[in-house]
Amino acid sequence: MNSFTTLQTETEIHQFIDNNPLSFVYISKNNCSVCHSLYPQIQSVMQEFPNIRLGYIVIDELPSLAGQWSIYTAPVLILFVDGKEYLREARFVPVESFREKVERIYQNYA
């Protein structure tokens, strides 16, 4: 089972993205009902893509990262390919549409 790794420092996050050709981060906030209700749905979707490494970030604990990555809301879902951002979705994410976008990228790079 492909599971999420909690990333707690900027160094961990940058190493995670740099060391994995396909990496995905789920960025959440504390006390965010949308974040907590969407997370299990995204976990389920990401099980279809075993070559994508999964990271989980609580942005409240890393406010400098919010500025660097232009994160103004939560949740934010970002897929990186070879260290470059390829897909970003935020706040209200249509799950099936998200799955289709990830699948297109995955088929080209996995």
Secondary structure, 3 states (H helix, E strand, C coil): CCCEEECCCHHHHHHHHHHCCEEEEEEECCCCHHHHHHHHHHHHHHCCCCCCEEEEEEHHHCHHHHHHCCCCCCCEEEEEECCEEEEEEECCCCHHHHHHHHHHHHHHHC
